[in-house]
Amino acid sequence: MSVSTIDIAVKKTTDSRIGQLDPANIQFGKIYSDHMLVAYYEDGEWKQPEIVPFANLSLSPATTFIHYGQAIFEGIKAYKDANGNPLVFRPRDNWKRMNRSAERMALPAVPEELFVEGIRKLVDIDRAWVPTSEETSLYIRPFMFAIDEFIGVRPAEKFMFMIITSPAGPYYSKPVSIYVQDEYVRAFPGGIGFTKAAGNYGMSMYPTMKIKEMGYDQILWTDGFEHKYVQEIGTMNVFFVLGDKVVTPDLKEGTILAGVTRDSVITLLREKGITVEERPIAIDELAEAYRNGQLKEAFGTGTAASIAPIRALTYHDETMELPEMETWDVANWLKKELADIRYGRKADTHGWVLHV
């Protein structure tokens, strides 16, 4: 396949649901656009992809991924510029990451042209679903799962790749309160922490439910050996402004997702001349910085969350309350800078934006 030759069959809906969308009240993940892309992999090759009306799936109860968890996904967003044209942010980077997940989970690689051109064509067909107001977007969810009808522990041979889209408002409507987790473990070296595998999120549900009952929004996971070094938040990578520098956990151990927004943030900060350190960060270092008045800002980054300010970190009996976000320099600048690029208000000097 190549972008110029890929053949995507299209069957458009005769009954659009766009009237169900209230542009003034867009909630994340509540309503889905009119169409979806579907492609099958069997006999060692990808079959012709199709864009069809959004619909439920019919699957055997013995479908492999239900039992053994061979399932991965990605998250991407499309925005509208001032002229009403959709812009997709860094889809090729998500394609690369999806294939890293696929390799680790014994799924086939998705061809670039299927992934990128599939997104472009799907967004083009459903461009009316891309909202226009600030902090809204069209969330794009590519995913792949094993569909062998076989109960037995072995890598599957048949797979289904799909893309669905959903108009989205802000993932977090206010600064978040974070609980530093040192009982449960998200990932170990050699595991699948660096992937966007379904199981990474499934295992987090119980600990997340427990901390929400305690009044917190999300978990900041720590390493599995010592529970000493911070890793990532349940839906985000994490950054801290310590004095005049920005620090974020490094990716060397393979336990943290290589976020596309994370990479964008590091690039923009370094171009602005701000020192960014990617390294192990002990929770004790953060607590000491807080007591010394050096913990200026803390924020999460992710496709869904974008730049999510953290208002407080709780570790054991100590709650580290951050200053009011209005006083922050780094996170506020980043949020505006990224938004200006994503909405086409500022020149894309990095080749990040795919024009539809």
WOMO-V963445 format. One record per residue. N is the residue number from 1. RES is the residue in one small letter. SS is DSSP state (hx for helix, st for strand, lp for the rest). PSI is psi in whole degrees, 0 to 359 (* if undefined). OMEGA is omega in radians with two decimals (999 if undefined). Layout:
# WOMO-V963445
N:RES:SS:PSI:OMEGA  N:RES:SS:PSI:OMEGA
This chain:
# WOMO-V963445
1:m:lp:146:2.95  2:s:lp:161:-3.09  3:v:lp:324:-3.08  4:s:lp:340:-3.05  5:t:lp:350:-3.09  6:i:lp:136:-3.10  7:d:lp:109:3.10  8:i:lp:111:3.11  9:a:st:144:-3.09  10:v:st:128:3.00  11:k:lp:108:-3.07  12:k:lp:151:3.10  13:t:lp:151:3.05  14:t:lp:3:-3.07  15:d:lp:77:-3.11  16:s:lp:144:3.09  17:r:lp:15:-3.07  18:i:hx:334:3.12  19:g:hx:342:3.11  20:q:hx:348:-3.08  21:l:lp:123:3.06  22:d:lp:103:-3.06  23:p:lp:338:-3.12  24:a:lp:353:-3.09  25:n:lp:68:-3.12  26:i:lp:116:3.10  27:q:lp:147:-3.07  28:f:lp:126:3.00  29:g:lp:27:-3.09  30:k:lp:332:-3.10  31:i:lp:146:-3.03  32:y:lp:149:-3.05  33:s:lp:176:-2.96  34:d:lp:334:-2.98  35:h:st:164:3.07  36:m:st:155:3.08  37:l:st:139:3.14  38:v:st:133:3.05  39:a:st:140:-3.13  40:y:st:145:3.04  41:y:st:120:3.05  42:e:st:159:-3.07  43:d:lp:34:3.04  44:g:lp:14:-3.13  45:e:st:159:3.07  46:w:st:135:3.08  47:k:lp:174:-3.09  48:q:lp:126:3.09  49:p:lp:156:3.11  50:e:st:147:2.91  51:i:st:122:-3.02  52:v:st:167:3.07  53:p:st:141:3.10  54:f:lp:130:-3.08  55:a:lp:165:3.05  56:n:lp:161:3.11  57:l:lp:154:3.02  58:s:lp:116:-3.05  59:l:lp:150:3.05  60:s:lp:145:3.03  61:p:lp:342:3.14  62:a:lp:8:-3.11  63:t:st:131:-2.93  64:t:hx:312:-2.99  65:f:hx:333:3.14  66:i:hx:324:-3.05  67:h:hx:325:-2.98  68:y:hx:2:2.92  69:g:lp:21:3.07  70:q:lp:83:-3.10  71:a:st:135:3.13  72:i:st:165:3.14  73:f:st:172:3.06  74:e:lp:170:3.09  75:g:lp:126:-3.07  76:i:st:159:3.08  77:k:st:146:2.99  78:a:st:143:-3.12  79:y:st:167:3.06  80:k:st:134:3.08  81:d:lp:183:-3.06  82:a:lp:338:3.14  83:n:lp:4:3.12  84:g:lp:15:-3.14  85:n:lp:133:3.13  86:p:st:142:3.07  87:l:st:125:3.14  88:v:st:130:-3.03  89:f:st:113:2.98  90:r:lp:48:-3.10  91:p:hx:329:-3.12  92:r:hx:329:3.09  93:d:hx:324:3.06  94:n:hx:324:3.08  95:w:hx:315:3.13  96:k:hx:317:-3.12  97:r:hx:322:3.13  98:m:hx:322:3.14  99:n:hx:334:2.99  100:r:hx:319:3.07  101:s:hx:317:-3.10  102:a:hx:316:-3.13  103:e:hx:315:-3.10  104:r:hx:330:-3.09  105:m:lp:12:3.09  106:a:lp:42:3.02  107:l:lp:157:-3.14  108:p:lp:152:3.06  109:a:lp:142:3.07  110:v:lp:126:3.12  111:p:lp:144:-3.12  112:e:hx:318:-3.08  113:e:hx:325:3.09  114:l:hx:316:-3.10  115:f:hx:304:-3.01  116:v:hx:312:3.14  117:e:hx:328:3.06  118:g:hx:316:3.09  119:i:hx:313:-3.09  120:r:hx:314:-3.09  121:k:hx:320:3.14  122:l:hx:315:3.12  123:v:hx:322:3.12  124:d:hx:315:-3.13  125:i:hx:321:-3.10  126:d:lp:32:-3.07  127:r:hx:335:3.11  128:a:hx:340:-3.13  129:w:hx:351:3.13  130:v:lp:113:-3.09  131:p:lp:165:-3.02  132:t:lp:343:-3.06  133:s:lp:159:-3.11  134:e:lp:140:3.14  135:e:lp:16:3.00  136:t:lp:161:-3.09  137:s:st:176:2.96  138:l:st:114:3.13  139:y:st:131:-3.07  140:i:st:124:-3.08  141:r:st:94:2.93  142:p:st:142:3.08  143:f:st:159:-3.10  144:m:st:143:-3.13  145:f:st:158:-3.11  146:a:st:135:-3.06  147:i:lp:17:3.00  148:d:lp:142:3.04  149:e:st:78:-2.98  150:f:lp:128:3.05  151:i:lp:104:-3.12  152:g:lp:141:-3.03  153:v:lp:97:3.04  154:r:lp:156:3.08  155:p:lp:139:-3.12  156:a:lp:169:-3.14  157:e:lp:345:3.13  158:k:lp:141:-3.05  159:f:st:159:3.10  160:m:st:127:3.08  161:f:st:132:-3.10  162:m:st:158:2.97  163:i:st:127:3.01  164:i:st:161:-3.13  165:t:st:155:-3.06  166:s:st:126:3.04  167:p:st:139:-3.02  168:a:st:139:2.92  169:g:lp:194:3.14  170:p:lp:137:3.11  171:y:lp:318:3.05  172:y:lp:125:-3.08  173:s:lp:352:-3.13  174:k:lp:164:3.08  175:p:lp:144:-2.98  176:v:st:153:3.07  177:s:st:126:-2.98  178:i:st:136:3.06  179:y:st:126:-3.14  180:v:st:115:-3.00  181:q:st:125:3.06  182:d:lp:26:3.03  183:e:lp:306:3.13  184:y:lp:159:-3.07  185:v:lp:136:3.09  186:r:lp:316:-3.01  187:a:lp:151:3.03  188:f:lp:156:3.00  189:p:lp:138:-3.09  190:g:lp:351:3.13  191:g:lp:212:-3.05  192:i:lp:23:-3.10  193:g:lp:332:-3.11  194:f:lp:354:-3.10  195:t:lp:164:2.93  196:k:lp:64:3.09  197:a:st:145:-3.09  198:a:hx:323:-3.09  199:g:hx:331:3.10  200:n:hx:327:-3.09  201:y:hx:326:3.10  202:g:hx:319:-3.11  203:m:lp:344:-3.11  204:s:lp:350:-2.98  205:m:hx:315:-3.11  206:y:hx:309:3.10  207:p:hx:324:3.12  208:t:hx:319:3.10  209:m:hx:319:-3.11  210:k:hx:318:-3.11  211:i:hx:332:3.06  212:k:hx:326:3.04  213:e:hx:336:3.12  214:m:lp:353:3.08  215:g:lp:10:3.13  216:y:lp:162:-3.11  217:d:lp:321:-3.05  218:q:st:169:3.13  219:i:st:138:2.85  220:l:st:110:-3.09  221:w:st:151:3.03  222:t:st:169:-3.09  223:d:lp:156:-3.03  224:g:lp:345:-3.08  225:f:lp:309:-3.05  226:e:lp:349:-3.01  227:h:lp:42:-3.03  228:k:lp:326:-3.03  229:y:st:133:-3.13  230:v:st:150:-3.09  231:q:st:276:3.08  232:e:st:163:3.07  233:i:st:159:-3.04  234:g:lp:323:-3.12  235:t:lp:12:-2.99  236:m:st:155:2.79  237:n:st:167:-3.03  238:v:st:143:3.13  239:f:st:148:3.09  240:f:st:137:3.03  241:v:st:110:3.14  242:l:st:105:-3.08  243:g:lp:238:-3.12  244:d:lp:16:3.12  245:k:st:162:3.11  246:v:st:132:-3.14  247:v:st:147:3.10  248:t:st:146:3.12  249:p:lp:141:3.12  250:d:lp:172:-3.03  251:l:lp:9:-2.93  252:k:lp:326:-3.05  253:e:lp:352:3.13  254:g:lp:22:-3.13  255:t:lp:356:-3.07  256:i:lp:140:3.11  257:l:lp:133:3.08  258:a:lp:86:-3.04  259:g:lp:139:3.08  260:v:hx:319:3.07  261:t:hx:322:3.06  262:r:hx:310:-3.13  263:d:hx:321:3.12  264:s:hx:317:-3.13  265:v:hx:314:3.14  266:i:hx:317:3.12  267:t:hx:311:-3.11  268:l:hx:319:-3.14  269:l:hx:314:-3.12  270:r:hx:324:3.08  271:e:hx:331:3.11  272:k:lp:354:3.12  273:g:lp:12:3.12  274:i:lp:132:3.13  275:t:st:127:3.08  276:v:st:126:3.09  277:e:st:123:3.01  278:e:st:110:-3.01  279:r:lp:167:3.02  280:p:lp:137:-3.14  281:i:lp:114:3.13  282:a:st:142:3.09  283:i:hx:328:3.10  284:d:hx:326:3.08  285:e:hx:319:3.13  286:l:hx:318:3.13  287:a:hx:319:3.11  288:e:hx:319:3.11  289:a:hx:322:3.11  290:y:hx:314:-3.11  291:r:hx:331:-3.13  292:n:lp:2:3.14  293:g:lp:17:-3.11  294:q:lp:350:3.08  295:l:st:96:-2.99  296:k:st:320:-3.08  297:e:st:156:3.00  298:a:st:134:-3.12  299:f:st:152:3.07  300:g:st:156:3.09  301:t:st:141:3.10  302:g:st:165:3.13  303:t:lp:312:-3.13  304:a:lp:315:-3.03  305:a:lp:337:-3.02  306:s:st:244:3.05  307:i:st:111:-3.06  308:a:st:108:-3.14  309:p:st:143:3.09  310:i:st:123:-3.11  311:r:st:337:-3.12  312:a:st:145:3.02  313:l:st:128:3.10  314:t:st:125:3.11  315:y:st:115:-3.02  316:h:lp:240:-3.07  317:d:lp:4:-3.09  318:e:st:128:3.05  319:t:st:122:-3.14  320:m:st:102:-3.14  321:e:st:125:-3.14  322:l:lp:156:3.10  323:p:lp:164:3.10  324:e:lp:137:-3.05  325:m:hx:333:-3.13  326:e:hx:339:-3.12  327:t:hx:356:-3.06  328:w:lp:140:3.09  329:d:lp:314:-2.97  330:v:hx:303:-3.07  331:a:hx:319:-3.14  332:n:hx:320:3.09  333:w:hx:315:3.14  334:l:hx:316:-3.12  335:k:hx:315:3.14  336:k:hx:317:-3.11  337:e:hx:313:3.12  338:l:hx:317:3.13  339:a:hx:318:-3.13  340:d:hx:323:3.09  341:i:hx:315:-3.07  342:r:hx:324:-3.13  343:y:lp:6:3.07  344:g:lp:18:3.14  345:r:lp:347:-3.14  346:k:lp:146:-3.11  347:a:lp:137:3.10  348:d:lp:94:-3.07  349:t:lp:358:-3.07  350:h:lp:356:-3.06  351:g:lp:33:-3.08  352:w:lp:334:-2.94  353:v:st:130:3.01  354:l:st:118:3.13  355:h:st:132:-3.13  356:v:lp:*:999
